[in-house]
Amino acid sequence: MSEDRSEAPAQAPETARVSAFVELPPQAAFALFTEHTERWWRRDLRFRVGEPAGVMRFEGGSGGRLLEVFDQGAPFEVGRVLVWEPGARLSFEWRGRDVAENERTQVEIRFEPAPGGTRITLEHRGWDALRPEHRARHGLRGPAFEAMIGMFWGDQLTSLRAHARKSRAAQPAG
């Protein structure tokens, strides 16, 4: 009698994917995302890496950094910018304070022209770098974990969309 040595199917990588539409051209949407992060990045502790909460900001360009800057003390490096294509694509590493150097994940954002503005699609992947019991997972795996991360980024993009609307309203009519 032969033994069944088949392995369990590999689990699909955990990836959160969200999108939003903003009434700004891609270049302006990219600039709002990267140059005015402090305007739209939610300020409550759920959306911050450190405590007390600081201000999130990008040091632009490929090889730059995403930082949380505090009133006192050194800034915390959330991650390095991997891709910086103004108006098209941004990719950066992501890690929280309770995440080791080798447990970084990756966020990729695409800015695609759409009628009347830009479709922003954000994908946060690489969660397999965190062990299943890591506290950043809040005891969740698979679709439940993806939904939690998706809600985090969905709330952020909702805030970005609101600030894009304000930015557009402040522009002179042309």
C-alpha positions, 0 to 999 in steps of 0.5 A, spaced: 500 500 500 502 506 498 503 512 502 500 519 500 505 524 501 502 530 498 503 536 501 498 541 503 496 546 498 501 552 499 497 558 502 496 564 497 500 570 500 496 575 504 495 581 500 491 587 502 488 591 496 484 597 496 483 603 491 480 610 490 478 615 485 481 622 486 479 628 482 486 630 481 491 629 475 496 623 476 501 628 478 497 632 483 495 625 486 502 623 487 504 630 490 498 630 495 500 622 497 508 624 497 509 631 499 503 633 503 502 626 507 501 630 513 495 633 511 491 626 509 495 621 514 490 620 519 492 622 526 489 617 531 494 612 534 491 606 529 494 610 524 501 611 527 507 607 528 510 610 534 507 613 541 505 619 542 503 619 534 508 623 530 507 626 523 508 622 517 513 624 511 516 622 505 523 623 504 522 623 496 526 619 491 528 612 490 532 610 496 528 616 500 525 614 506 518 614 509 519 617 516 514 618 522 517 625 525 516 626 533 516 633 536 522 630 541 526 625 539 529 621 533 524 620 527 522 613 526 524 610 519 518 606 517 521 604 510 525 605 504 522 608 498 523 602 493 520 606 487 519 613 485 515 614 479 512 621 480 504 621 477 505 613 476 508 609 481 510 609 488 513 603 492 516 603 499 518 598 505 513 598 511 514 596 518 512 598 525 516 599 531 514 592 534 517 589 527 524 586 526 528 589 521 527 582 517 520 583 518 518 588 513 513 588 508 512 592 502 506 597 499 505 599 492 501 604 489 499 606 482 496 612 480 492 611 473 489 616 469 481 615 469 476 620 466 476 626 471 482 624 475 486 618 478 485 611 480 489 610 486 490 602 487 494 600 493 497 593 495 500 591 501 504 585 501 509 581 504 506 579 510 509 572 510 515 575 513 511 576 519 510 569 523 503 567 525 503 569 532 506 576 531 502 581 535 501 586 529 497 580 526 492 581 532 491 573 532 488 574 524 491 570 518 488 569 511 482 573 509 481 576 516 488 579 516 487 582 509 481 585 511 484 588 517 489 591 513 485 593 507 480 597 512 487 601 515 489 603 508 481 604 506 481 609 511 487 612 509 485 613 502 478 616 504 482 621 508 486 622 502 480 623 497 477 628 502 484 632 502 484 631 494 477 634 494 479 640 498 485 641 494 481 641 488 476 646 491 482 651 493 485 651 485 483 657 481 477 655 476 481 655 469 
